[in-house]
């Protein structure tokens, strides 16, 4: 068993405390959008006296919870936080003022806030006489909040394309059967990922063929929005996605502009929100989800929609599960459809590739080189 921070075997240095902040921050995964995930630790006389994290949007920030836990012990203490304390009034008051009122002597920050509306905390604290140390474990802090950073810089959610395929590159047999390609361990990992996302997107074909739930299946207590892209609205009258007591379902469809305000689909339950977009494109859907506050979007679609999203350059990251199976076939059930590329020099490049063994499968994570 690893030593807890502050035990004799693990000294309270800046790096250790910042990683503890990140552990706390990750507890808010899937619930904080459009806010970042933030954790905070307060240390005094070599002991942790307070901890906290931002649990969900609208709730107090991590620093406030840590200060409440520390109470009077915050006077003269050191506060650690993975993101620069906010210096503006939004849904909650500025964290900088709470830090100053508590009498914190030193603040150690992992990364600066990329949001210009919330930044300025470092300058405010220093101007008030607080010692501020910055750029501690910055790479790890940026990794945790990569979706938040992308949302701020590009005004669009961070998109992950996930698929599972056999070793010969197939996502289904020639009959269209695809249950199950990967192991239970891999499927559990996907359920965990869904619980960290704000929305999961599929196309109409996936609804018709697989009848998915697109939930975290009880692995965690958060379920994302379920999003369907369907030009024709030719969808089954009964589907697991229409059970909106589990999680909201949005159906994006393409209609002529003159009919957009009058669109209706009586075969779908009234609680399913139908959203007309013209044209219906991956970028247009992401822009709509951005306006709803989404930061992380997971694409679990078929090859045609995956190719469209990749072709528009809206995918930032790839999760590819590879099962040690061979099924052959020649019907083209591959994870990415035709993108119109004719030469190898046109291939989309991936970077920062990581390989992980999960059960009997392999998971490759990589970033698209289009940012």
Beta strands, then each sheet from edge to edge (+ up, - down):
strand 1: 39-44
strand 2: 47-53
strand 3: 78-83
strand 4: 106-111
strand 5: 131-133
strand 6: 158-166
strand 7: 199-203
strand 8: 225-229
strand 9: 249-253
strand 10: 273-276
strand 11: 296-299
strand 12: 317-323
strand 13: 350-358
strand 14: 361-368
sheet 1: 2+ 1- 3+ 4+ 5+
sheet 2: 10+ 9+ 8+ 7+ 11+ 6+ 12+ 14- 13+
end
